[in-house]
């Protein structure tokens, strides 16, 4: 386990924003638990990267352990040219490289994560929920309800359907209160 000061920077080079990085973006799917080591290797090679992380605190036998962990476990985002892509592969810490077809969209999405980190927001990993997906409420007074997620204005809603009537009702729901249902479960 690394001391807090030994962790790699989340954004390298420091002092730059993701929008200032030059080159093509790739997503490195790392070998197990190699995200930080890869970040250190890339910084040493002068390759720009983004490794969003958050602090996790847990108690073990009365001791408080604080760890900085990747938000997207197994993934690191980097930017550069073809030579830098090859250098990244040479680290032997990458299981697979994912080509980014829509460069602009990735930068937009990553910039939102960057902005939240810079603002000091307490980010944590979360299951990906997409609009139109069947979900189940996992907590609170509505626990056990199932429906389809929709987005209206600035809120997520869970649509509860009565198929026989061709009618439905919806309730506002936080994404932290639902989990995706495997289509085979129904």
BELGIUR-V41838 format. One record per residue. N is the residue number from 1. OMEGA is omega in whole degrees, 0 to 359 (NA if undefined). NEAR is the number of other C-alpha atoms within 10 Angstrom. Layout:
# BELGIUR-V41838
n=[N & N]
omega=[OMEGA & OMEGA]
near=[NEAR & NEAR]
This chain:
# BELGIUR-V41838
n=[1 & 2 & 3 & 4 & 5 & 6 & 7 & 8 & 9 & 10 & 11 & 12 & 13 & 14 & 15 & 16 & 17 & 18 & 19 & 20 & 21 & 22 & 23 & 24 & 25 & 26 & 27 & 28 & 29 & 30 & 31 & 32 & 33 & 34 & 35 & 36 & 37 & 38 & 39 & 40 & 41 & 42 & 43 & 44 & 45 & 46 & 47 & 48 & 49 & 50 & 51 & 52 & 53 & 54 & 55 & 56 & 57 & 58 & 59 & 60 & 61 & 62 & 63 & 64 & 65 & 66 & 67 & 68 & 69 & 70 & 71 & 72 & 73 & 74 & 75 & 76 & 77 & 78 & 79 & 80 & 81 & 82 & 83 & 84 & 85 & 86 & 87 & 88 & 89 & 90 & 91 & 92 & 93 & 94 & 95 & 96 & 97 & 98 & 99 & 100 & 101 & 102 & 103 & 104 & 105 & 106 & 107 & 108 & 109 & 110 & 111 & 112 & 113 & 114 & 115 & 116 & 117 & 118 & 119 & 120 & 121 & 122 & 123 & 124 & 125 & 126 & 127 & 128 & 129 & 130 & 131 & 132 & 133 & 134 & 135 & 136 & 137 & 138 & 139 & 140 & 141 & 142 & 143 & 144 & 145 & 146 & 147 & 148 & 149 & 150 & 151 & 152 & 153 & 154 & 155 & 156 & 157 & 158 & 159 & 160 & 161 & 162 & 163 & 164 & 165 & 166 & 167 & 168 & 169 & 170 & 171 & 172 & 173 & 174 & 175 & 176 & 177 & 178 & 179 & 180 & 181 & 182 & 183 & 184 & 185 & 186]
omega=[182 & 170 & 180 & 182 & 182 & 179 & 177 & 176 & 178 & 180 & 178 & 7 & 180 & 178 & 177 & 173 & 181 & 181 & 180 & 181 & 180 & 177 & 181 & 177 & 172 & 174 & 177 & 172 & 188 & 169 & 185 & 176 & 180 & 185 & 183 & 179 & 177 & 178 & 178 & 178 & 181 & 178 & 179 & 179 & 180 & 181 & 181 & 179 & 174 & 177 & 181 & 182 & 176 & 180 & 174 & 180 & 176 & 179 & 178 & 180 & 176 & 179 & 177 & 180 & 180 & 182 & 174 & 185 & 177 & 177 & 178 & 184 & 178 & 183 & 173 & 181 & 178 & 187 & 179 & 180 & 183 & 179 & 180 & 175 & 180 & 178 & 178 & 178 & 181 & 180 & 183 & 177 & 184 & 177 & 184 & 172 & 178 & 179 & 181 & 181 & 182 & 183 & 182 & 182 & 179 & 180 & 177 & 182 & 179 & 180 & 176 & 178 & 179 & 181 & 179 & 179 & 180 & 180 & 179 & 179 & 179 & 180 & 174 & 179 & 180 & 176 & 178 & 178 & 179 & 179 & 180 & 183 & 175 & 181 & 178 & 176 & 186 & 180 & 177 & 184 & 183 & 183 & 178 & 178 & 175 & 180 & 182 & 181 & 174 & 178 & 176 & 183 & 184 & 183 & 173 & 180 & 176 & 181 & 179 & 188 & 169 & 186 & 182 & 180 & 185 & 182 & 179 & 173 & 180 & 179 & 177 & 183 & 175 & 181 & 177 & 181 & 183 & 173 & 180 & 176 & 174 & 183 & 179 & 183 & 186 & NA]
near=[9 & 11 & 9 & 11 & 7 & 8 & 16 & 20 & 18 & 19 & 20 & 22 & 16 & 10 & 7 & 11 & 14 & 21 & 11 & 7 & 18 & 11 & 13 & 15 & 24 & 21 & 19 & 23 & 19 & 21 & 15 & 12 & 14 & 19 & 25 & 23 & 15 & 24 & 27 & 18 & 17 & 19 & 18 & 9 & 12 & 13 & 21 & 23 & 26 & 21 & 23 & 22 & 21 & 18 & 15 & 12 & 11 & 12 & 9 & 8 & 6 & 7 & 8 & 10 & 11 & 15 & 17 & 18 & 19 & 21 & 18 & 15 & 17 & 17 & 26 & 25 & 21 & 25 & 19 & 18 & 14 & 11 & 8 & 19 & 18 & 10 & 15 & 22 & 14 & 10 & 12 & 12 & 20 & 21 & 13 & 13 & 17 & 12 & 12 & 13 & 10 & 9 & 12 & 11 & 11 & 15 & 16 & 13 & 10 & 16 & 15 & 11 & 16 & 20 & 13 & 13 & 16 & 9 & 9 & 9 & 11 & 9 & 14 & 13 & 12 & 11 & 10 & 8 & 15 & 13 & 12 & 13 & 16 & 21 & 24 & 19 & 22 & 16 & 12 & 8 & 8 & 14 & 12 & 12 & 15 & 21 & 23 & 19 & 25 & 19 & 13 & 8 & 5 & 6 & 12 & 17 & 20 & 27 & 21 & 16 & 15 & 10 & 8 & 6 & 7 & 7 & 9 & 11 & 11 & 15 & 15 & 14 & 17 & 12 & 19 & 12 & 14 & 24 & 18 & 20 & 16 & 10 & 9 & 5 & 5 & 7]
